[in-house]
């Protein structure tokens, strides 16, 4: 997904907050890498839209707390 990085960060933040999805799933939907999604959500979004940043950050923290459970379920 090319274009304005700030606009992409807003779109990713809205998607993550609305669907409560993982970074990997958002990257697949938007056609970019996981590192791009993570950088947009943790660095760029903070300065563009702070309230959306807080919502997306909450989802990322929730996913981080649950990742060991998801890994166990996959095996």
C-alpha positions as a printed NumPy array, in Angstrom:
array([[  0.   ,   0.   ,   0.   ],
       [  1.797,   3.083,  -1.252],
       [  0.887,   6.663,  -0.566],
       [  0.885,   9.016,   2.375],
       [  2.277,   7.238,   5.466],
       [  0.159,   9.315,   7.848],
       [ -3.044,   8.446,   6.001],
       [ -2.044,   4.777,   5.949],
       [ -1.414,   4.91 ,   9.71 ],
       [ -4.917,   6.307,  10.277],
       [ -6.501,   3.63 ,   8.098],
       [ -4.563,   0.875,   9.862],
       [ -5.463,   2.283,  13.274],
       [ -9.148,   2.437,  12.393],
       [ -9.06 ,  -1.119,  11.044],
       [ -7.247,  -2.54 ,  14.079],
       [ -9.538,  -0.718,  16.52 ],
       [-12.747,  -1.695,  14.706],
       [-11.934,  -5.341,  14.006],
       [ -9.659,  -6.002,  17.022],
       [ -7.355,  -7.964,  14.755],
       [ -3.658,  -8.797,  14.862],
       [ -0.821,  -6.984,  13.114],
       [ -0.35 ,  -9.986,  10.831],
       [ -4.006,  -9.989,   9.749],
       [ -4.011,  -6.22 ,   9.152],
       [ -0.847,  -6.519,   7.067],
       [ -2.516,  -9.16 ,   4.899],
       [ -5.613,  -6.994,   4.362],
       [ -3.65 ,  -3.842,   3.504],
       [ -0.95 ,  -5.599,   1.474],
       [  2.055,  -4.391,   3.45 ],
       [  4.552,  -5.951,   5.831],
       [  4.05 ,  -6.586,   9.53 ],
       [  6.892,  -4.212,  10.336],
       [  5.209,  -1.429,   8.352],
       [  1.947,  -1.956,  10.232],
       [  3.742,  -2.033,  13.567],
       [  5.736,   1.132,  12.817],
       [  2.638,   2.972,  11.592],
       [  0.68 ,   2.042,  14.718],
       [  3.393,   2.613,  17.309],
       [  5.261,   5.612,  15.902],
       [  3.378,   7.527,  13.214],
       [ -0.151,   7.283,  14.566],
       [  0.864,   8.798,  17.916],
       [  1.543,  12.173,  16.291],
       [ -1.3  ,  12.11 ,  13.768],
       [ -4.278,  10.993,  15.887],
       [ -3.515,  10.361,  19.553],
       [ -6.941,   9.05 ,  20.573],
       [ -6.908,   6.496,  17.745],
       [ -3.335,   5.618,  18.733],
       [ -4.525,   4.808,  22.262],
       [ -7.313,   2.565,  20.951],
       [ -4.999,   0.694,  18.572],
       [ -2.319,   0.425,  21.242],
       [ -4.842,  -1.204,  23.564],
       [ -5.589,  -3.867,  20.96 ],
       [ -1.854,  -4.438,  20.371],
       [ -1.264,  -4.85 ,  24.11 ],
       [ -4.174,  -7.286,  24.372],
       [ -2.759,  -9.335,  21.491],
       [  0.659,  -9.302,  23.131],
       [ -0.809, -10.671,  26.379],
       [ -2.64 , -13.447,  24.494],
       [  0.016, -14.499,  21.995],
       [  1.332, -17.381,  24.089],
       [ -2.175, -18.858,  24.16 ],
       [ -2.58 , -18.519,  20.404],
       [  0.784, -20.182,  19.845],
       [ -0.226, -23.134,  22.002],
       [ -3.509, -23.517,  20.147],
       [ -1.718, -23.614,  16.796],
       [  0.345, -26.679,  17.696]])
